Amino acid sequence: MIRNLRTFVVAAETESFSAAGNRLGLTQSAVSTQIRRLEEELGYALFDRTGKSVTLSSEGRDVLDQAARILESFEGLKQGPGGTARRVINVGAISTVQNSFLTKALLRFRREHAKANINIVPGTSIQLLTRVDSQDLDVAVMIKPHLGLPADLKWLPLLQERYVGVAPEGSPDDLGELFRQQPFIRYDRRSHGGHLVDRFLKRHGLWTMDSIEVDEPSVILRMVSEGLGCSIIPGELIPVARTAGIKVIALPGHPLAREIGILIRRSAMNRQPALALIESLTAEAQAMRS
């Protein structure tokens, strides 16, 4: 019964027996069989089937949250008495969040949930999005994806982080002149944050002498402070103003910013520890802005 319920929840989230099978390591036929057995036990259809496509029936929508809670309770039972309180919360976080407000948010969270076990998982925003979608993570604090989100995921904004130009002390204030004089350390274009920088440069017709490309703003800042070149990076979650040997250059035009927020599975929002963690992260992000 539990196995069939788990298959039902995943199939409902993906709206595809094939995708559910890929996530669970099952064939499409095995997923279909498990769903059919569950429907026979319950006495009503959970999905409306049209050809190869499936959508939740009205009964399936009505019982989805209940099924998720049953699975949550079952996972708690496997931990033994009091296991729910000790359940591991898997939290993904990009490096700039880990090095800024995450620690204070966890201290705040611990005041009410001292027994909670938290596993912090590093990664880029793209990697964390994939891991939340595949249910490896409960929550991720990351850059807002520029693509649409699956229906079972929810985005909660925390803060807008502005970008700044950074260069060694004594560098010119004009970006065009700066880029003609010094190599450019580029924020990796494969990341969403780096893509924003690339669009900014093209919009303003700025040509750069690219020398290094890396997806780590704190590493870029250190490289600039050592005299390796100049860059454009998000400048609020890393200590730009407090780094020796750095000149901060305001960017022209409309403010360039990236949105940092929380990505969470909707089913996880039924859990009190997850909600408390969201509240703690939100409070510390607000404290940073004040």
C-alpha positions as CSV (number, residue, x, y, z in Angstrom):
1,M,0.0,0.0,0.0
2,I,2.8,2.5,1.0
3,R,4.7,1.7,-2.2
4,N,1.6,2.3,-4.3
5,L,0.9,5.5,-2.5
6,R,4.4,6.8,-3.1
7,T,4.1,6.0,-6.8
8,F,0.7,7.8,-6.9
9,V,2.2,11.0,-5.3
10,V,5.1,11.1,-7.8
11,A,2.9,10.4,-10.7
12,A,0.6,13.2,-9.6
13,E,3.5,15.6,-9.3
14,T,5.0,14.7,-12.7
15,E,1.6,14.2,-14.5
16,S,3.2,11.3,-16.4
17,F,3.6,7.6,-15.6
18,S,6.7,7.6,-17.7
19,A,8.4,10.5,-15.8
20,A,7.3,8.9,-12.5
21,G,8.9,5.7,-13.5
22,N,12.2,7.5,-14.4
23,R,12.2,9.2,-11.0
24,L,11.4,5.9,-9.1
25,G,13.5,3.6,-11.1
26,L,10.4,1.7,-12.5
27,T,9.1,0.9,-15.9
28,Q,6.0,2.8,-17.1
29,S,4.2,-0.5,-17.0
30,A,5.1,-1.0,-13.3
31,V,3.9,2.5,-12.5
32,S,0.6,1.8,-14.3
33,T,0.2,-1.5,-12.4
34,Q,0.8,0.1,-9.0
35,I,-1.7,2.9,-9.7
36,R,-4.3,0.4,-10.9
37,R,-3.9,-1.7,-7.7
38,L,-4.2,1.4,-5.5
39,E,-7.4,2.4,-7.4
40,E,-8.8,-1.1,-6.9
41,E,-8.1,-0.9,-3.2
42,L,-9.7,2.6,-2.8
43,G,-12.6,1.9,-5.1
44,Y,-12.3,5.0,-7.4
45,A,-10.1,6.3,-10.2
46,L,-7.2,8.5,-9.3
47,F,-6.4,9.5,-12.9
48,D,-8.3,10.3,-16.0
49,R,-6.6,8.5,-18.9
50,T,-6.7,9.9,-22.5
51,G,-4.5,7.9,-24.8
52,K,-1.0,8.0,-23.4
53,S,-1.7,11.1,-21.3
54,V,-2.9,11.1,-17.7
55,T,-4.3,13.8,-15.5
56,L,-5.5,13.7,-11.9
57,S,-9.2,12.9,-11.5
58,S,-11.3,15.1,-9.1
59,E,-11.0,12.3,-6.6
60,G,-7.2,12.1,-7.1
61,R,-6.9,15.9,-6.4
62,D,-9.0,15.5,-3.3
63,V,-6.8,12.8,-1.7
64,L,-3.3,13.9,-2.9
65,D,-2.5,16.0,0.2
66,Q,-3.8,13.2,2.4
67,A,-1.6,10.7,0.6
68,A,1.4,13.0,1.1
69,R,0.7,13.2,4.8
70,I,0.4,9.4,5.1
71,L,3.8,9.0,3.5
72,E,5.3,11.7,5.8
73,S,3.9,9.9,8.9
74,F,5.2,6.6,7.6
75,E,8.7,8.1,7.2
76,G,8.4,9.3,10.8
77,L,7.5,5.8,12.0
78,K,10.7,4.4,10.4
79,Q,12.7,6.7,12.7
80,G,11.2,5.1,15.8
81,P,9.4,6.9,18.7
82,G,9.8,10.6,18.3
83,G,11.2,10.1,14.8
84,T,9.2,12.9,13.2
85,A,11.1,15.5,15.3
86,R,14.4,14.0,14.3
87,R,13.6,13.8,10.6
88,V,16.4,15.0,8.4
89,I,15.6,18.2,6.5
90,N,17.7,18.3,3.3
91,V,18.4,22.0,2.5
92,G,20.3,23.1,-0.7
93,A,22.0,26.5,-0.7
94,I,24.2,28.3,-3.2
95,S,27.6,29.3,-1.8
96,T,26.8,33.0,-1.3
97,V,23.8,32.1,0.8
98,Q,25.9,29.7,2.9
99,N,28.5,32.3,3.5
100,S,26.0,35.1,4.5
101,F,22.7,34.7,6.2
102,L,22.2,30.9,6.4
103,T,24.0,30.4,9.7
104,K,21.9,33.0,11.5
105,A,18.8,31.6,10.0
106,L,19.7,28.2,11.3
107,L,20.4,29.6,14.8
108,R,17.0,31.2,14.8
109,F,15.4,27.9,13.6
110,R,17.2,25.9,16.4
111,R,15.4,27.9,19.1
112,E,12.1,26.1,18.3
113,H,13.4,22.9,16.7
114,A,16.5,21.9,18.6
115,K,16.1,18.3,17.7
116,A,15.8,18.7,14.0
117,N,18.6,17.2,11.9
118,I,19.5,19.4,8.9
119,N,21.7,18.3,6.0
120,I,23.1,21.2,4.0
121,V,23.8,20.5,0.3
122,P,25.9,22.8,-1.8
123,G,25.4,23.4,-5.5
124,T,24.6,25.8,-8.3
125,S,21.0,27.0,-8.7
126,I,20.5,24.8,-11.7
127,Q,21.8,21.8,-9.7
128,L,19.6,22.6,-6.7
129,L,16.5,23.0,-8.9
130,T,17.0,19.5,-10.3
131,R,17.5,18.0,-6.9
132,V,14.4,19.6,-5.4
133,D,12.4,18.5,-8.5
134,S,13.7,14.9,-8.0
135,Q,12.8,15.0,-4.3
136,D,16.5,14.7,-3.1
137,L,16.0,18.1,-1.4
138,D,13.1,19.5,0.6
139,V,14.1,23.1,0.3
140,A,16.7,25.1,-1.7
141,V,17.9,28.7,-1.2
142,M,19.0,29.8,-4.7
143,I,18.7,32.2,-7.6
144,K,15.2,32.4,-9.1
145,P,15.1,30.2,-12.2
146,H,14.4,32.1,-15.4
147,L,12.3,29.2,-16.8
148,G,8.8,28.1,-15.6
149,L,8.6,25.8,-12.6
150,P,6.8,22.5,-12.4
151,A,3.4,22.7,-10.8
152,D,4.5,20.9,-7.6
153,L,7.2,23.4,-6.8
154,K,6.7,26.8,-5.2
155,W,9.0,29.9,-5.3
156,L,9.2,32.2,-2.3
157,P,11.2,35.4,-2.9
158,L,13.7,36.6,-0.2
159,L,15.7,39.5,-1.6
160,Q,17.0,41.3,-4.7
161,E,20.8,41.4,-4.9
162,R,22.3,44.1,-7.0
163,Y,25.4,43.7,-9.2
164,V,28.4,45.9,-9.1
165,G,31.6,46.4,-11.1
166,V,34.8,45.4,-9.1
167,A,38.3,46.3,-10.1
168,P,41.7,46.7,-8.4
169,E,42.2,50.0,-6.6
170,G,43.3,52.8,-8.9
171,S,41.3,51.6,-11.8
172,P,39.3,54.0,-14.0
173,D,35.6,54.6,-13.2
174,D,34.4,54.3,-16.8
175,L,33.6,50.6,-17.6
176,G,34.5,50.9,-21.3
177,E,38.0,52.2,-20.4
178,L,38.4,49.7,-17.6
179,F,37.6,46.8,-19.9
180,R,40.1,48.1,-22.5
181,Q,42.8,48.1,-19.9
182,Q,42.2,45.0,-17.8
183,P,41.3,41.3,-18.4
184,F,37.7,40.4,-17.6
185,I,36.9,37.6,-15.1
186,R,33.5,36.4,-16.2
187,Y,30.7,35.1,-14.0
188,D,30.0,31.8,-15.7
189,R,27.5,32.3,-18.5
190,R,26.0,28.8,-18.0
191,S,24.6,30.0,-14.7
192,H,21.5,32.3,-14.5
193,G,23.6,34.9,-12.6
194,G,26.3,34.9,-15.2
195,H,23.7,35.1,-18.0
196,L,22.4,38.3,-16.5
197,V,25.9,39.8,-16.7
198,D,26.3,38.7,-20.3
199,R,23.0,40.4,-21.3
200,F,24.0,43.6,-19.5
201,L,27.3,43.7,-21.4
202,K,25.5,43.2,-24.7
203,R,22.8,45.8,-23.9
204,H,25.4,48.4,-23.2
205,G,27.7,47.5,-26.1
206,L,30.6,46.7,-23.8
207,W,33.4,44.6,-25.1
208,T,35.6,42.6,-22.6
209,M,38.9,40.8,-22.8
210,D,37.8,37.6,-21.2
211,S,40.5,35.7,-19.3
212,I,38.8,33.5,-16.7
213,E,35.3,32.2,-16.3
214,V,34.1,30.8,-13.0
215,D,30.7,30.3,-11.2
216,E,31.7,31.6,-7.8
217,P,31.4,35.3,-7.0
218,S,33.5,35.1,-3.9
219,V,36.3,33.5,-5.8
220,I,36.0,36.2,-8.5
221,L,36.3,38.9,-5.8
222,R,39.4,37.3,-4.4
223,M,40.9,37.1,-7.9
224,V,40.2,40.8,-8.5
225,S,41.7,41.7,-5.2
226,E,44.9,39.9,-6.2
227,G,45.1,41.9,-9.4
228,L,44.0,39.2,-11.9
229,G,41.5,41.5,-13.6
230,C,38.1,43.1,-13.2
231,S,34.6,41.8,-13.1
232,I,30.8,42.3,-12.6
233,I,29.4,40.3,-9.8
234,P,26.4,40.3,-7.3
235,G,27.7,42.5,-4.5
236,E,25.5,42.2,-1.4
237,L,25.9,38.7,-0.1
238,I,29.7,38.7,-0.3
239,P,32.0,41.3,1.5
240,V,32.8,43.5,-1.5
241,A,33.0,46.7,0.5
242,R,35.2,45.1,3.1
243,T,37.7,43.4,0.8
244,A,41.1,45.1,0.6
245,G,42.4,46.3,-2.7
246,I,39.0,46.5,-4.3
247,K,37.4,49.5,-6.1
248,V,33.6,49.3,-6.4
249,I,32.1,50.7,-9.6
250,A,28.4,51.5,-9.9
251,L,26.8,50.1,-13.1
252,P,25.0,52.4,-15.5
253,G,21.4,52.2,-16.5
254,H,18.6,50.2,-14.9
255,P,19.8,48.4,-11.7
256,L,21.1,44.9,-12.5
257,A,19.9,42.4,-9.9
258,R,19.2,38.8,-9.3
259,E,16.4,37.4,-7.1
260,I,17.4,35.1,-4.2
261,G,14.6,33.0,-2.8
262,I,13.4,29.7,-1.6
263,L,12.3,26.8,-3.8
264,I,10.2,24.2,-2.0
265,R,8.0,21.3,-3.0
266,R,4.4,22.1,-2.2
267,S,4.0,18.8,-0.3
268,A,6.9,19.8,2.0
269,M,5.0,22.9,3.0
270,N,2.7,20.7,5.1
271,R,5.5,20.0,7.5
272,Q,5.9,22.4,10.5
273,P,9.8,22.2,10.6
274,A,10.0,23.2,6.9
275,L,7.6,26.1,7.5
276,A,9.7,27.2,10.5
277,L,12.9,27.1,8.5
278,I,11.2,29.2,5.8
279,E,10.2,31.8,8.5
280,S,13.8,31.9,9.8
281,L,15.3,32.3,6.4
282,T,12.8,35.1,5.6
283,A,13.5,36.9,8.8
284,E,17.3,36.9,8.3
285,A,17.0,38.0,4.7
286,Q,14.9,40.9,5.9
287,A,17.5,41.7,8.6
288,M,20.2,41.9,5.9
289,R,18.2,44.5,3.9
290,S,17.5,46.7,6.9
